[in-house]
Amino acid sequence: MKLTDEQKELYSLMLPIYGAILNQGQTAKLTNKSTMTLARMRAKGIGIPFIKEDGKSEQGNGARIFYPLQEVVKYLTENTMKTL
């Protein structure tokens, strides 16, 4: 799925700040969710598409998870409720 014009604009504003790939902490901050909530969403197969890097993380506890900025932008813009 391609980005809308609104999404492209937001992506272009965020790209210099965050880069094309976000870690869990950055994604949690942008979505106003905890990293545990993001983990629960991944386990349920809902939420933001992610990249799982096999191997040990800095904390030594399994794979590292990353989120493409494009997917975060889609999530932020497509999952908002509009008031009447």
C-alpha positions in Angstrom: 0.0 0.0 0.0 1.3 3.4 -0.9 1.4 6.4 1.3 -1.2 9.2 1.0 0.0 12.7 0.5 -0.6 13.5 4.2 1.5 10.4 5.2 4.3 11.3 2.7 4.5 14.8 4.3 4.6 13.4 7.8 7.2 10.8 6.8 9.4 13.4 5.2 9.3 15.5 8.4 10.1 12.5 10.7 12.8 10.9 8.6 15.6 13.3 9.4 14.8 13.0 13.1 14.2 9.2 13.5 15.7 7.6 10.4 14.0 4.9 8.4 13.9 2.3 11.1 12.8 2.9 14.7 13.6 0.8 17.8 11.0 -0.2 20.3 11.6 2.8 22.6 11.2 5.3 19.8 8.1 3.6 18.5 6.6 3.4 22.0 7.2 7.2 22.5 5.7 8.1 19.1 2.6 5.9 19.6 2.2 6.8 23.3 2.3 3.1 24.1 4.6 1.1 26.4 7.1 -1.3 25.0 5.1 -4.1 26.8 2.0 -3.0 25.0 3.8 -3.1 21.7 5.0 -6.6 22.6 1.5 -7.7 23.4 0.3 -6.3 20.1 3.0 -8.3 18.2 2.0 -11.5 20.1 -1.6 -11.0 19.0 -0.7 -10.2 15.4 -2.1 -6.7 15.6 -0.6 -3.3 15.4 2.4 -2.0 13.5 4.3 -4.3 11.2 7.8 -4.9 12.5 11.2 -6.4 11.7 12.6 -9.1 14.0 16.4 -9.3 14.0 17.5 -12.7 15.2 20.2 -12.9 17.8 20.9 -11.3 21.2 19.8 -7.8 22.1 22.0 -5.5 24.1 20.3 -6.8 27.2 21.1 -10.4 26.1 17.5 -11.5 25.9 16.6 -12.6 22.4 15.8 -11.0 19.1 15.7 -7.2 18.6 12.6 -5.6 17.2 12.5 -2.7 14.8 9.7 -0.8 13.2 9.9 0.8 9.7 9.1 4.5 10.0 6.7 4.2 7.0 4.6 1.6 8.9 4.6 3.8 12.1 3.4 6.8 10.0 0.6 4.6 8.5 -0.4 3.4 12.0 -0.5 6.9 13.4 -2.6 8.3 10.5 -4.9 5.4 9.9 -5.8 4.6 13.5 -7.1 7.9 14.6 -10.7 8.5 15.4 -12.4 11.5 13.9 -15.0 13.4 16.0 -18.3 14.6 14.5 
